Amino acid sequence: MSAETTSSGSAAGGSARLVRTLVVGVAAVLQVGVAVPFTVGLGLLAPLWGIIAGWALWSASAASLVWTARRTPLATPIVPVLNAGLLWLLVAVGDTWFGWTA
């Protein structure tokens, strides 16, 4: 009986680990996906200091993603969503207050 419990317990642990790995992997792909339209796109809109600020924000968010993945892996998809929102806000503020245009 203990062999069945051990094997079923490890199977449940293996599937939970797989889910956590998949969630973190999707969040990492989303984080890289955020870099393309927002952070790289800043080069078309912003002066050098705005580009540096955008890359610094993206880098801090990537570090936050790693930190979150180690502590609460299922919460990692929140990080790229927040990063996209903050970068969009940076572009919107730059357009409104500083006149950034393409």
N, C-alpha and C positions, 0 to 999 in steps of 0.2 A: 504494500500500500504506500509506503514511503517513497518507493521508486516512481510510482505514478504521480504523486504529489510533487516530487522534485522535477520530473520531466515536464509536467504541465506548468509548474511555476516558472521554470526557465523559458518555456515557450511564451508565456505571457510577458515575461521580462524582455525577451527578444523582440516581440512585436511592439512593445512600448518603446524600446530603444530605436527600432526602425522608424516608428512614427516621429519621435523626437528628431532623429537624423534627417528625415524627409522635410520636416517643418523648418529646421535650421537651414537646410540646403535651399529650399524655396525662398527663404528670407534673404539668403546670401545672393541668390540670382536676382531677386528684386532690388537689392542694394546696388548691385552692379548696373542693373537696368536704370536706376535713378541717375546714375552718373552720366549716362549718355545724353538724354534730352536736357537735363537741367544744368549739370555742372559743366559739361563740354559746351553746351549752348550758351553759357555765360560769356564765352569768348566772342560771341557775336554781338552781345548786348552791353556788356559792362566794361568799365576801365579796369586797369590791372588790379587795383585794390579790391574791386568787386569780385574779380575772378579768384583772387587769393582768398577772400572771405568765403566764397562758395566752396572752394576746395577744402578749406579748413573745416567748414561745417560738415562736408561730406566725410572727411577723414575722422572727425570726432564721432560722427554717426556710425561709421564702420567699426571704430573701436568700441562704441556702445553696443553694437550688434554682437561682437565677440564676447563682451562682458555679460550680456543678457543670455547668450547661448550657453554659457557655462553655468549660470545660476537658474534661469527659468527658460528652457529651450522653447516651450510652447508659446512664449510671449514674443519671440523674435520677429514675427511678421509686423508687429507694431512699429519697429524701428525704421524700416524703409518707408513706411507710409508717413510717419512723422517727418522723416528727412525730406521727402518729396514736398510735403506741405511747407516746411521751413524754407526750402530753396525756392519754391514758388513765391512765398512771401518776400524773400529777398529780391527776386526779380520784379515783383509788383511794387515794392517800396522804391526800388531803383528807378523804375519807370515813372512813378508818380512824383517822387521828391527830387530825383537827380536827372531826369530826362533821358534815361537810357533808351535808345531805340536801335532797331536793327538796320 
